[in-house]
Amino acid sequence: YLDTNAQSLNAVLLAGGPVRVIGATTAQSGTAWINGASVLFLNKPADPTTGLAPLSAWSAATGAHAISPSVFGYDSYYYSYDVDPTGAHLAYLASTDGATATLTLAALDGTMATPLVTRIDLGNFNCPPILQFVGQTLLATYCSAAGASHAGANATVATFAAPSFTMVTLATVAPTGGPMTTQNPAGTGVLLSTAAGLVLYPLAGGTPTTIDATGAGGSF
C-alpha cells in the first residue's frame, strides 16, 4: 500500500504482522504496478518535461532493487513498464532525453539488461508505446522515431517470448492514441483492429484469423 504522507510504498501480510517498507515513491497512487508477487514503482517524480523517472522493483523474495535511473514513466503507470507474473523478467522504456526510448528487458534485480528495440518514438501522443506481459510473452505496441530503419506512420505490434525473447512482428496498424490490443482469455492470441477488419493474431506468430472483415474495437 501507499503511504501518501510518508511517500513510501509498503507491504504487509494479509494475515497481519510487521510492515515492510518497499521504498520511497511519489505521492501519486498510480506509479506502482503489481503483477503476481512483484512490484514496479517510480521512487521519484517524473520530470514534467521529459516524463523520465528512475524505476525500481521489489518482491518479498528479492527485496528492492534499482532497475534504471531513467525510464519513460509519465509520473503514473500507463503501460510503460511491466513484469511477468513469475517475476523472472521485467520490461521498460529506457531513455535519456524523453524523445526516443529503447525497449529493454531485465531481471527483477536489474541485471542482464538487454535492448530489444531501439529508437521508439516518445513524442507521438497519438501513438504512446504500450508494454504488457501475457504470461511469459512480452507484447509491445509502438511507433518508431524518424530516421529509424523501421520508422513509418503505423504502429508496430510485436511479441517477444521467453526464453529467447526473439522479436515476432504480428502486424502494423494505424495508431489510436491508446492501447490497441485485447488478449484472449487463454493468453494465446491478441485481437487487433486493422485495415482488413477485426483480426485475431496468435501471440507466437503465424496465420491470423479474421473475425469480422468490417469490424473494429472488439474485446473478449
Secondary structure, 3 states (H helix, E strand, C coil): CEECCCCEEEECCCCCCCCEEEEECCCCHHHCEEECCEEEEECCCCCCCCCEEEEEEEECCCEEEEEEEEEECCCCCCCCEEECCCCCCEEEEECCCCCEEEEEEECCCCCCCEEEEEEEECCCCCCCCEEEEECCEEEEEECECCCCCCCCCCEEEEEEECCCCEEEEEEEECCCCCCCCEECCCCCEEEEEECCEEEEEECCCCCCEEEECCCCCCCC
